[in-house]
Structures are given as C-alpha cells and as structure tokens.
C-alpha cells in the first residue's frame, strides 16, 4: 500500500527531526506527546487496513476513518504545533532539521518499500 509507506515514512522522519527536538523543550512537551499519539492512532488504522480484501464495508469504514484522522492531525499541526515549534526552534535549527527530515523521509520510503 503506497499510502501506508508514505504515511509511515513521514511519521518516522517527522518524529525524529521535529517532534524529538520540540519534546526536549518544556513548552513543547504536551504538543509533541499529543502529535505522537495521533501518529500512533494513524499507524493502528493503517494496520487494520492491511488486509487482502479491501471491498468489505469494514475496510471502507477504516479508510474513511483514516482520512478523517489524517485531516484532523494536519489541521492541528498547522494551527498549533508548527506555531509552537516556530517559537522553540531557531532559524538555523529549522533549516538543519528540515534537511535531516527530507533525507530521512527518502531513506524511510526505501526501507519501508523493501521489507
């Protein structure tokens, strides 16, 4: 499932190179924990969707749930987490972490594509 690889690679890179540094700041502790829990929730839904028969009503219901959960997570990140991260990280840190994120995202897509 390409979507699964994309979401899991994104989550891994984002957790390593955004959530972890923010987690180390007292003001970032709660938002990072919340974002991590949402990534875990998405991962669990993806696992539930990893079945051969994707024509069932249960699978389709999970697909809808995944869409809603991902949209909710993105909305919270855009409206809150990224603003908090912007206050915690310096411009130099943002640039360095963005580069590390992009490299790790690419690497994780390869890792997850070749189990």
Secondary structure, 3 states (H helix, E strand, C coil): CHHHHHHHHHHHHHHHHHHHHHHCCHHHHHHHHHHHHHHHHHHHHHHHHCCCCCCCHHHHHHHHHHHHHHHHHHHHHHHHHHHHHHHHCCHHHHHHHHHHHHHHHHHHHHHHHCC
